[in-house]
């Protein structure tokens, strides 16, 4: 092998390996990438209709393409067919949040943390959804849980302070028109 490596003895296998290793990026042997568009994922689902992973990939594609209503539809389907998968509920919450359906996003995140409470970012997202509905106490409680899991996270602490401040300064609607 040493003689082959130093070029003192010819071996087609060694030459091939060195050529492959030393090949420039523009001479790559890789095939062109497959276009992964909506049709690609739908075709995968048609071929494997019982494999939920392909639905998840389609939902992720919709999230990345900012097609939040389509993503919500996919993740609603997934949560019905895999009701114990907290990741599907978290992604449903994300799509609902971006579609500004804060109440539905909050419900999805609540289910996600109920199934798996080990992800502080899910509590943070629950707080953001609660903020969209002006539910300050729910947001503070969610951020407390996030901070319990990740106490050094400044982002969680800052948002908690904001939500607590809003909760204290908000005057209930029924008290605005009362005369003293």
PyMOL commands that set and color helices and strands:
alter all, ss='L'
color gray80, all
select helices_A, chain A and resi 2-5+12-22+25-27+38-47+52-64+68-81+86-98+102-115+120-132+136-149+154-169+173-176
alter helices_A, ss='H'
color red, helices_A
deselect
rebuild
show_as cartoon
